[in-house]
Amino acid sequence: MISLSGARDPAPMAGRGTYNRSSCVQAAGSAPALPLLEHAAEVVPLASAPEAIVVADYGSSEGRNSLAPMAAAIRILRTRAGADRAISVVHTDVPGNDFTTLFQTLDQDPESYLRGDDAIFPSAVGRSFYGQILPSGSVTLGWTSWSLQWMSKIPGPIPDHVYADYSRNQDIRAAYRARSEDDWRSFLVARGRELRPGGRLVVLTVAVGDDGDIGYLPMLDVVYSAILDLVDEGFLAAAEAQHMVIPIVGRSRADFGAPFAETGRFAGLSIERMDVFLGADPLWEAFRSDGDATQYARGWAAFVGAAAVPTLALGLDGGRDDPRASLFPTKMAEHMTARFAADPRPTALPLGRITLVKDEA
Ligand SMILES: C[S@@+](CC[C@H](N)C(=O)[O-])C[C@H]1O[C@@H](n2cnc3c(N)ncnc32)[C@H](O)[C@@H]1O
């Protein structure tokens, strides 16, 4: 019997620019949500000058993938509010996020939304978005991409996979699903407080397809197999492998809609638009055009290395302080790269895109 007590926090993404360099899959997946953000920026009620317009980016990581959505929103808000109107862009993430790289990205990236506009004021908040982190009624426009699938806590070990929905253990699947339901409600309650009347929030997150497909295979199978490789070679104990989990559960359209089911409203919010779609797989597309299995494999290994390996490493007996913690990412990368290269396949990436609107006053 697996104990599901003692839930832990997931780890932040890999820092020092690793996430920025290894997140082309996320950038491609978010692109179809940009038109929702642009539409929201066109119709959202704006506070009167001189009050700053606040745009919040929930779960920014190192910021590279925030540049395009923030620039798209700002372009429209600028046209509506005039050249001198102060726009405050607040990037939020967990306390351990690499905010230094975030600010360097804003300062130095040629695509930075700061270029040529002195009336934009970026800042950051290092607190979990499962609670209220910005003043009530202050946010005009919110954006969150590829972040809300991360659970507030790791519900517990998984005996036979890294991903709860691929476990054969019903109790585990139920515990992860219950956490995911609670997290979605907590997130909505907090944003319901932060948004201004009529404010909009655009969400892009991992979903379950309308056909019930959980997706994200073969990537997740490769991650689990690489962990078992490390058990086989004696680097990990079998018990440690069970504690190496990716605390993510995709949500179906029904899951997203559940809090709104009774009245159409929840926490002062309602759903303006929602659909589930399949994200592009740029690594597979590149492989199809150049046949380079090594590049394909390195791309997926880097994706997992940046986003999930820091959390998987928490399963080591000594956690972050375990003497093997510094070797673990390299060992995972070796095994994952070999496995991805041996069998390149397309990955189904079900994603949900949702626009939420706060009640008018
Ligand atoms: C996969 S990255 C997404 C980064 C970026 N938005 C993108 O689209 O590429 C997920 C981010 O969500 C953050 N995150 C996860 N749980 C969070 C929480 N409870 N509060 C704030 N940020 C969180 C992670 O730390 C990470 O930086």
The ligand as a Gaussian input file, in Angstrom:
#p B3LYP/6-31G(d) Opt

LIG

0 1
 C        6.344000      25.035000     -17.747000
 S        6.664000      26.571000     -16.963000
 C        5.742000      27.698000     -17.977000
 C        6.494000      28.973000     -18.216000
 C        5.885000      29.874000     -19.250000
 N        4.632000      30.442000     -18.786000
 C        5.693000      29.174000     -20.570000
 O        4.606000      29.250000     -21.130000
 O        6.639000      28.583000     -21.072000
 C        5.617000      26.444000     -15.540000
 C        5.879000      27.537000     -14.532000
 O        4.799000      27.560000     -13.607000
 C        5.369000      27.788000     -12.346000
 N        4.453000      27.343000     -11.299000
 C        4.117000      26.070000     -10.979000
 N        3.325000      26.074000      -9.902000
 C        3.165000      27.366000      -9.534000
 C        2.469000      28.015000      -8.478000
 N        1.792000      27.307000      -7.574000
 N        2.522000      29.363000      -8.393000
 C        3.221000      30.086000      -9.301000
 N        3.911000      29.518000     -10.331000
 C        3.874000      28.182000     -10.439000
 C        6.640000      26.973000     -12.366000
 O        7.512000      27.356000     -11.312000
 C        7.144000      27.291000     -13.753000
 O        7.993000      28.383000     -13.775000

